[in-house]
Amino acid sequence: MLKLNYYLDLNVTGMSGFTGLIPIRNKAPAIPILIVSALEERAIIAEATAYGASGFITKSMPRDDMIQALHAVRAGDAGAGQIK
């Protein structure tokens, strides 16, 4: 099994970090992408999923919730970890 790892900074100067999701999705559409961020605004979370993120967790989430979201995204549960 091919294992790909991507690291993406959402605060890239001069562009939205989310646009970096597009080439990742084009190259490997089936891999899960979980965004981990200090940002908690619903608009940011919606933008991440619109660009192809499988899930979004915040750094302020309890550890157990983060772990649960990670496992859910790896299992293919789209939208795991999003703030409700």
Phi, psi and omega in degrees: 000132179286128179248118179247140176234129177235140175236130188224125176270123181285344182252057178279132181297129174086000178201164174279131178297336180294332179296340175292342177290332184299308179294330177294314179298322179293322182281322185217075187295339185269348183285142177284139177236117179249122178273131174243122187211157172279344180287138183233005182290136181301326179296323178293317180296317178297321179295319179300315181289326177297327179274358173114006176293141179280335180193170184213123175236152180257153181293344179272354179294148174300146183308314182297324177293321177299313181297317178298318179295319178301312179296322180295317179295317178297331180275357177094014179279093181301137178086008181298140174082358181289147177291129182274000000 
